[in-house]
Each structure stands twice: as structure tokens, then as C-alpha cells.
Amino acid sequence: MPRFVIQRHKSRNLHWDFRLEQEGVLKSWAVPKGLSKKVGEKRLAIEVEDHDLDYINFEGNIPKGSYGAGSVSIQDQGNYVIIKWKDDFIKIDLRGREFKGIYNLRKMSKDWLLWRDVE
């Protein structure tokens, strides 16, 4: 099963990085308010560049002057099952320690919306 990670990233602005293993990379979104566990509560998700798979276990400090400078810690990680994966809509079943259940990502004009779905 593919893996996911949610990383708390305190850089210029605190946000959470949501990363999904897919096609040999980590597809990645910055989520300013973090993922919600409440069904239907939508969160902005800003797509960022893909990351290498070895970044899935990264925790530590990114040095000043580097892209993403600041502290990174893992909030949750685990596996997920793909229910649907299209260019503008992703539906997955997260199976982490803290985050479990169906989550959707819907691409709007530029950014994405992320929310927990009913089971």
C-alpha cells in the first residue's frame, strides 16, 4: 500500500505538509490550518512540488537560507488506499495512527480543497 505523511512545518508561516506516495514521488500540499478530523470541514490545500520518497521520514531543521527553512516534525504517517485518483479529484482512505478515514482533495481553479468524508 502507498504511504502518507503529515508534517508540522514551522517555517515563515506555520502549516502542515500533506504528502502522498504516488508514482515514485511524494505528491505534496501545504495545508495552512492542518487536516481536520471533522467530517465536511474544508481546508485550503496549496499544491507544492513533488518531494523525493526519502522525505517521508524527515524530521528536523531546514537551515536558514534554504527552501522551506524551519522546523519539521511528523504529526502522523501510515498507509492509504486509493479510491479515486484523477487530475482534479482525489479520494483516499487514510490509515494512520491519528488520521483515519476517507479524505477528498478537489482542485479548484488554482488551489485545492481538502476535507474528511463520511465513511
C-alpha positions as CSV (number, residue, x, y, z in Angstrom):
1,M,0.0,0.0,0.0
2,P,1.2,3.5,-0.7
3,R,2.3,5.7,2.3
4,F,1.4,9.1,3.5
5,V,2.8,11.6,6.0
6,I,1.5,14.8,7.7
7,Q,4.4,17.0,8.8
8,R,4.0,20.1,11.0
9,H,6.2,22.7,9.3
10,K,7.1,25.8,11.2
11,S,8.7,28.0,8.5
12,R,7.9,31.6,7.7
13,N,4.3,30.6,8.4
14,L,3.2,27.5,10.4
15,H,1.4,25.0,8.1
16,W,1.2,21.2,7.7
17,D,2.6,19.4,4.7
18,F,0.4,16.6,3.5
19,R,2.3,14.1,1.3
20,L,1.0,11.1,-0.6
21,E,3.3,8.5,-2.2
22,Q,2.3,8.2,-5.8
23,E,4.3,7.2,-9.0
24,G,7.6,7.1,-7.2
25,V,7.4,10.6,-5.5
26,L,5.5,12.3,-2.7
27,K,2.7,14.4,-4.1
28,S,2.6,17.3,-1.7
29,W,0.3,20.0,-0.4
30,A,0.8,22.8,2.2
31,V,-2.3,23.0,4.4
32,P,-2.3,26.2,6.4
33,K,-4.7,25.1,9.1
34,G,-3.8,21.4,9.1
35,L,-6.1,18.5,8.2
36,S,-9.4,18.4,10.0
37,K,-10.9,15.3,11.6
38,K,-14.4,16.7,11.4
39,V,-16.5,15.3,8.5
40,G,-17.1,18.0,5.9
41,E,-14.8,20.7,7.3
42,K,-13.0,22.0,4.3
43,R,-9.4,23.2,4.4
44,L,-7.3,25.1,1.8
45,A,-4.5,22.9,0.4
46,I,-1.9,24.5,-1.8
47,E,-0.1,22.1,-4.1
48,V,3.7,22.3,-3.9
49,E,6.4,20.5,-5.8
50,D,6.8,16.7,-5.5
51,H,9.3,15.5,-3.0
52,D,11.6,12.5,-3.0
53,L,10.3,9.4,-1.2
54,D,13.1,9.6,1.4
55,Y,11.5,12.8,2.7
56,I,8.6,10.7,4.1
57,N,10.5,10.2,7.4
58,F,12.2,13.6,7.6
59,E,12.1,15.4,11.0
60,G,14.5,18.2,11.9
61,N,15.5,21.7,11.0
62,I,16.0,23.0,7.5
63,P,18.7,25.7,7.7
64,K,18.1,29.4,7.2
65,G,18.6,30.4,3.6
66,S,17.3,27.1,2.3
67,Y,13.9,26.5,0.7
68,G,11.4,25.7,3.5
69,A,13.8,26.8,6.3
70,G,12.4,26.0,9.7
71,S,11.5,23.0,11.9
72,V,9.7,19.9,10.6
73,S,8.1,17.2,12.8
74,I,5.9,14.3,11.8
75,Q,2.3,14.6,13.1
76,D,1.1,11.3,11.5
77,Q,2.1,8.7,8.9
78,G,0.8,5.5,7.7
79,N,-0.7,3.9,4.6
80,Y,-3.6,4.8,2.4
81,V,-5.9,3.2,-0.2
82,I,-6.7,5.0,-3.4
83,I,-10.5,5.1,-4.0
84,K,-10.2,7.5,-7.0
85,W,-7.3,9.5,-8.4
86,K,-8.0,12.0,-11.2
87,D,-6.2,15.2,-12.2
88,D,-8.7,17.3,-10.3
89,F,-10.1,15.0,-7.7
90,I,-8.5,12.5,-5.3
91,K,-10.4,10.3,-2.8
92,I,-8.4,8.2,-0.4
93,D,-8.8,6.1,2.8
94,L,-6.1,7.2,5.3
95,R,-4.9,4.5,7.7
96,G,-2.6,6.4,10.1
97,R,-2.2,6.4,13.8
98,E,-4.1,9.7,14.3
99,F,-5.8,10.3,10.9
100,K,-8.1,7.5,9.7
101,G,-10.9,7.5,7.2
102,I,-11.9,8.9,3.8
103,Y,-10.4,12.2,2.7
104,N,-11.1,14.1,-0.5
105,L,-8.9,16.6,-2.4
106,R,-10.8,18.7,-5.1
107,K,-8.8,21.0,-7.3
108,M,-10.5,24.4,-7.7
109,S,-9.2,27.0,-10.2
110,K,-5.7,27.1,-8.7
111,D,-5.6,25.6,-5.2
112,W,-7.3,22.5,-3.7
113,L,-9.9,21.9,-1.0
114,L,-9.2,19.0,1.4
115,W,-11.9,17.5,3.7
116,R,-12.8,14.4,5.5
117,D,-15.7,12.5,4.0
118,V,-18.4,10.3,5.6
119,E,-17.3,6.7,5.9
